[in-house]
């Protein structure tokens, strides 16, 4: 089921995914070698999960923490939202 998403942010998110997330969440987030499949997840769930990680309520794997910190440093919260929109835009 398709969900409403921001197409422009999703396009930006696809680029950011390739830079920061693709090593662990392969094939645009559709495959995950021992990691979560992110493609097609509900946007509120993706937001909630990232909020938990960023607030340190939920522990990030070391590699994810490093990549996420770099992403936030360069792109801010807009970068996180773009990636969320990208994953949520997929079916």
Secondary structure, DSSP 8 states (H G I E B T S, - for coil): ------HHHHHHHHHHHHHHTTTTSHHHHT--SSS---TT--HHHHHHHHHHHHTTSS---HHHHHHHHHHHHHHHHHHHHHHHHHHHH--
